[in-house]
């Protein structure tokens, strides 16, 4: 599935282990999401975004929050002066779901700010 295909979709409620995706599918999606990688636990994906100053970092954070609100799928954000780490997982499936990759693709649309 291409990044364009992911961007065109919207998050749907997903619950239970059957709604999760396996390692092979996750690896396939990650090929289309530059800089995103599985986090150390394997149950989430993350990417660090760097900016020139605090203002641009916070503008990015607010834009990510808008996506999260619209898609009803919320990332963990680790916010610093000139960078932000965005991490996605789907708690209701106990790991990764298609929603994580849809949301990551939409975050990619924010760049460059």
C-alpha positions in Angstrom: 0.0 0.0 0.0 1.4 3.4 -1.0 1.7 6.5 1.2 -0.9 8.1 -1.1 -3.3 5.2 -0.4 -2.7 5.6 3.4 -3.3 9.3 3.2 -6.7 8.8 1.5 -8.0 6.6 4.2 -9.5 7.5 7.6 -9.1 5.8 10.9 -11.8 3.3 12.0 -12.5 1.8 15.4 -10.3 -1.2 15.8 -10.4 -3.5 18.9 -8.9 -6.8 19.8 -5.8 -8.7 18.6 -7.6 -9.6 15.3 -7.6 -5.9 14.3 -3.9 -5.6 14.7 -1.4 -6.1 11.9 1.6 -8.4 11.8 5.3 -7.7 11.4 5.3 -8.3 7.6 2.5 -5.9 7.0 4.1 -3.3 9.3 7.4 -3.6 7.4 5.6 -3.1 4.1 3.9 0.1 5.4 7.1 1.4 6.9 8.8 1.3 3.4 6.4 4.0 2.3 6.9 6.2 5.4 10.3 7.9 5.3 12.0 8.0 8.7 9.4 6.1 10.5 10.5 2.9 12.3 9.3 0.4 14.8 10.1 1.5 18.3 12.1 -0.7 20.6 9.1 -2.6 21.9 7.9 -3.4 18.4 4.4 -2.4 19.4 4.6 1.2 18.1 6.1 3.3 15.3 7.9 6.6 15.8 9.7 9.4 14.0 11.7 12.4 15.2 10.9 15.7 13.6 13.4 18.6 13.9 12.7 22.3 13.6 14.7 25.5 13.8 13.0 26.9 16.9 10.3 26.4 19.6 7.7 28.3 17.6 7.9 25.9 14.6 8.0 22.9 16.9 4.8 24.0 18.6 3.1 24.8 15.3 3.9 21.2 14.2 2.5 19.8 17.6 -0.7 21.7 17.1 -1.1 20.5 13.5 -0.5 16.9 14.7 -3.2 17.5 17.4 -5.6 18.6 14.7 -5.0 15.4 12.8 -5.4 13.3 16.0 -8.7 15.0 16.7 -10.0 14.6 13.2 -9.0 11.0 13.0 -9.8 10.1 16.6 -6.4 8.4 16.9 -3.9 10.1 19.2 -0.1 9.7 19.3 2.3 10.0 22.1 4.3 13.2 21.7 7.7 13.9 23.2 8.1 17.6 22.7 11.4 19.6 23.1 12.6 23.0 22.1 13.5 22.2 18.5 12.2 18.6 18.0 9.2 16.4 18.5 9.1 12.6 18.6 5.7 11.3 17.4 4.8 7.7 18.4 1.8 5.7 17.3 0.3 2.5 18.6 -3.3 1.2 19.0 -3.9 0.4 22.6 -7.2 -1.4 21.8 -5.3 -4.0 19.7 -2.3 -4.2 22.0 0.1 -3.1 19.3 0.0 -1.8 15.7 -3.1 -1.3 13.5 -3.7 0.2 10.2 -4.7 3.4 12.0 -1.1 4.0 13.1 0.1 4.0 9.5 -2.8 6.1 8.2 -2.0 8.7 10.9 1.7 8.7 10.2 1.0 9.3 6.5 -1.1 12.3 7.4 1.6 13.7 9.6 4.0 13.4 6.7 1.7 15.8 4.8 2.6 18.5 7.3 6.2 18.8 6.1 7.7 21.1 5.2 6.3 23.6 7.6 
